[in-house]
Amino acid sequence: MATPRRLKKLSSSGIPNKKTDFDAQTFLESVGASRKVTEFLENQTIFSQGDPADSVLYVQKGSVKLTVVSEAGKEAIVAIFGPGDFFGEGGMAGQTLRMGTTTAIAPTTVLMIEKPEMIRVLHAEHELSDRFIAHMLARNIRVEADLVDQLFNSIEKRLARTLLLLARYDEEGQPERVLQKVSQETLAEMIGTTRTRVNMFMNKFRKLGFIDYNGEIKVNKSLLSVVLHE
């Protein structure tokens, strides 16, 4: 079946404009002189803490974790990114070096956009600019909520909230509730506890029907009751 052609945008005089509509998703799926698509294997490093912050990255497929190592050598997972997420955008705010390390936690496809190209397209194309700004605002809200979660909530509630976020229950129109590959060790690092405690609550959630857990994790909407319960 042939793909229908996009109609040319007309000016008030009825003459086609030279500039066609910008399609942000097409841009984010394409390659060019200043952007390339790269595939990473599970556990392969995408960039390391201290590398030059010279590009913005966009997850097309798979899952990526961001870890930070303190001067004392302690490592912590601070975020997990999935399809449709930008990461590594610190260079756009003046960072010259990467502040953390990103690693594929499943086979992952990433679009790498060089910083000058990202600056150009953000200035030139409002559709991508709006999408990127919305992403950054959502990230800031998430960071604030994560801080509150760590300060005031129990381990059980922190684990439930993390599972719901990883399953993208905070997004509309998200049909897939099976998590990308994520281990109990990773969950423990994310919520600041031990694997033993995570295993205990995962078994509890499974027995209560909040999750299906057999090699992969399927998060059911009923898990929300753990987060909403005071």
C-alpha positions as CSV (number, residue, x, y, z in Angstrom):
1,M,0.0,0.0,0.0
2,A,1.5,3.3,-1.1
3,T,2.1,6.0,1.6
4,P,-0.1,9.0,0.9
5,R,1.9,12.2,0.0
6,R,1.9,15.1,2.4
7,L,0.0,18.0,0.9
8,K,2.1,21.1,0.3
9,K,1.4,24.0,2.6
10,L,-0.1,26.9,0.7
11,S,0.4,30.6,1.2
12,S,-2.5,33.0,1.2
13,S,-2.0,33.5,-2.5
14,G,-2.5,29.8,-3.1
15,I,1.2,29.3,-4.1
16,P,3.0,26.4,-2.3
17,N,5.4,27.6,0.4
18,K,9.1,26.6,-0.2
19,K,9.4,25.5,3.4
20,T,7.5,22.2,4.2
21,D,6.0,21.4,7.6
22,F,8.6,20.2,10.1
23,D,8.1,16.7,11.4
24,A,9.9,16.3,14.8
25,Q,9.5,12.5,14.8
26,T,11.0,12.2,11.3
27,F,13.9,14.3,12.4
28,L,14.4,12.1,15.5
29,E,14.4,9.0,13.3
30,S,16.8,10.3,10.6
31,V,20.5,10.6,10.2
32,G,22.7,13.3,8.7
33,A,26.0,15.0,8.9
34,S,25.5,16.1,12.5
35,R,23.4,13.3,13.8
36,K,23.7,9.5,13.7
37,V,21.9,6.4,14.9
38,T,23.9,4.0,17.0
39,E,23.0,0.7,18.4
40,F,24.3,-0.5,21.8
41,L,24.3,-4.0,23.3
42,E,23.1,-4.7,26.8
43,N,25.6,-3.4,29.4
44,Q,27.5,-1.4,26.8
45,T,28.5,2.1,27.9
46,I,27.0,5.0,25.8
47,F,29.1,7.7,27.4
48,S,31.1,8.0,30.6
49,Q,31.3,10.4,33.4
50,G,34.0,13.0,32.4
51,D,33.5,12.7,28.7
52,P,32.9,15.8,26.6
53,A,29.3,16.9,26.7
54,D,29.1,17.5,23.0
55,S,25.8,16.0,22.0
56,V,22.2,15.4,23.0
57,L,20.9,11.8,22.7
58,Y,17.4,10.5,22.1
59,V,16.3,6.9,22.8
60,Q,14.6,5.3,19.8
61,K,14.4,1.8,21.3
62,G,15.6,0.0,24.4
63,S,16.5,1.3,27.9
64,V,19.3,3.4,29.3
65,K,20.4,3.9,32.9
66,L,22.3,7.0,34.2
67,T,24.7,6.5,37.1
68,V,26.9,8.9,39.0
69,V,30.0,8.0,41.0
70,S,31.0,10.1,44.0
71,E,34.5,11.0,45.0
72,A,34.4,8.2,47.5
73,G,33.6,5.7,44.8
74,K,30.0,5.2,45.7
75,E,27.7,4.6,42.6
76,A,24.0,5.5,42.4
77,I,21.5,5.1,39.6
78,V,19.8,8.5,39.2
79,A,17.5,7.9,36.2
80,I,16.4,5.4,33.6
81,F,15.4,6.5,30.1
82,G,13.2,4.7,27.6
83,P,11.9,5.2,24.0
84,G,11.0,8.9,23.4
85,D,13.4,10.3,26.1
86,F,16.2,12.7,25.6
87,F,19.3,12.5,27.7
88,G,22.8,14.0,27.9
89,E,21.3,17.5,27.4
90,G,23.6,19.1,30.1
91,G,25.8,20.5,27.4
92,M,23.0,22.7,26.2
93,A,23.1,24.4,29.6
94,G,26.8,25.0,29.6
95,Q,28.2,21.7,31.0
96,T,31.5,20.9,29.2
97,L,31.8,17.4,30.7
98,R,29.4,14.5,31.3
99,M,28.2,14.5,34.9
100,G,27.4,10.8,34.8
101,T,27.7,7.5,32.9
102,T,25.0,6.1,30.7
103,T,24.7,2.3,30.0
104,A,22.3,0.3,27.9
105,I,20.3,-2.1,30.1
106,A,18.8,-3.8,27.1
107,P,19.7,-3.7,23.3
108,T,19.2,0.0,22.6
109,T,19.1,2.3,19.6
110,V,20.0,5.9,20.2
111,L,20.1,9.0,18.0
112,M,23.1,11.2,18.7
113,I,22.6,14.8,17.8
114,E,25.7,17.1,17.8
115,K,25.3,20.2,20.0
116,P,25.6,22.8,17.2
117,E,22.9,20.9,15.2
118,M,20.6,20.7,18.3
119,I,21.0,24.4,18.9
120,R,20.2,25.2,15.2
121,V,17.1,23.1,15.1
122,L,15.8,24.3,18.4
123,H,16.0,27.8,17.1
124,A,14.6,27.0,13.7
125,E,11.8,24.5,14.4
126,H,9.2,25.3,17.0
127,E,7.7,21.8,17.0
128,L,11.0,20.1,18.2
129,S,11.7,23.1,20.5
130,D,8.3,22.6,22.2
131,R,8.8,18.9,22.5
132,F,12.3,19.4,24.0
133,I,11.1,22.0,26.5
134,A,8.2,19.9,27.6
135,H,10.6,17.0,28.2
136,M,12.9,19.2,30.3
137,L,10.0,20.5,32.4
138,A,8.7,17.0,33.0
139,R,12.3,16.0,34.0
140,N,12.5,18.8,36.6
141,I,9.1,17.8,38.0
142,R,10.3,14.2,38.2
143,V,13.5,15.2,40.0
144,E,11.5,17.2,42.6
145,A,9.1,14.3,43.1
146,D,12.0,11.8,43.5
147,L,13.5,14.0,46.3
148,V,10.2,14.1,48.2
149,D,9.8,10.3,47.6
150,Q,13.3,9.6,49.1
151,L,12.7,11.9,52.1
152,F,9.3,11.0,53.2
153,N,8.1,7.7,51.7
154,S,8.6,4.1,52.9
155,I,10.7,1.6,50.9
156,E,7.5,-0.2,49.8
157,K,5.9,3.0,48.5
158,R,9.2,4.1,46.8
159,L,9.4,0.7,45.0
160,A,5.8,0.9,43.9
161,R,6.2,4.5,42.5
162,T,9.4,3.5,40.7
163,L,7.8,0.5,39.0
164,L,4.8,2.7,37.9
165,L,7.2,5.3,36.5
166,L,9.2,2.7,34.6
167,A,6.0,1.3,33.2
168,R,5.1,4.9,32.2
169,Y,1.8,5.1,34.0
170,D,2.4,8.9,34.2
171,E,2.0,9.1,30.4
172,E,-1.3,9.1,28.4
173,G,-1.8,6.6,25.6
174,Q,0.8,4.2,26.9
175,P,-0.5,0.7,26.1
176,E,2.6,-1.3,27.1
177,R,3.0,-2.0,30.8
178,V,5.7,-4.6,30.6
179,L,9.0,-3.2,31.8
180,Q,12.1,-3.1,29.8
181,K,14.7,-5.4,31.3
182,V,15.4,-4.2,34.8
183,S,17.0,-6.2,37.6
184,Q,16.2,-6.2,41.3
185,E,19.7,-4.8,41.9
186,T,18.9,-1.9,39.7
187,L,15.6,-1.3,41.5
188,A,17.5,-1.4,44.8
189,E,20.0,1.2,43.7
190,M,17.3,3.5,42.4
191,I,15.3,3.6,45.7
192,G,18.2,3.4,48.1
193,T,17.8,0.0,49.7
194,T,19.0,-3.6,49.4
195,R,18.1,-6.3,46.8
196,T,16.7,-8.4,49.7
197,R,14.2,-5.8,50.6
198,V,13.2,-5.3,47.0
199,N,12.8,-9.0,46.5
200,M,10.5,-9.1,49.6
201,F,8.2,-6.4,48.3
202,M,8.2,-7.7,44.8
203,N,7.0,-11.0,46.1
204,K,4.3,-9.2,48.2
205,F,3.2,-7.2,45.1
206,R,2.9,-10.4,43.1
207,K,0.9,-12.2,45.7
208,L,-1.5,-9.2,45.9
209,G,-1.9,-9.2,42.1
210,F,-0.2,-5.8,41.7
211,I,2.4,-7.1,39.3
212,D,3.0,-10.3,37.3
213,Y,6.6,-11.3,37.7
214,N,8.0,-14.2,35.7
215,G,11.3,-13.2,34.0
216,E,9.7,-9.9,33.0
217,I,7.7,-7.5,35.1
218,K,4.1,-6.6,34.1
219,V,2.8,-3.7,36.2
220,N,-0.9,-3.6,36.8
221,K,-2.9,-0.5,37.5
222,S,-3.8,-1.8,41.0
223,L,-0.3,-1.0,42.1
224,L,-1.4,2.6,42.3
225,S,-3.2,1.8,45.5
226,V,0.2,1.4,47.3
227,V,1.3,4.9,46.2
228,L,-2.0,6.5,47.0
229,H,-2.6,4.8,50.3
230,E,-1.6,6.9,53.3
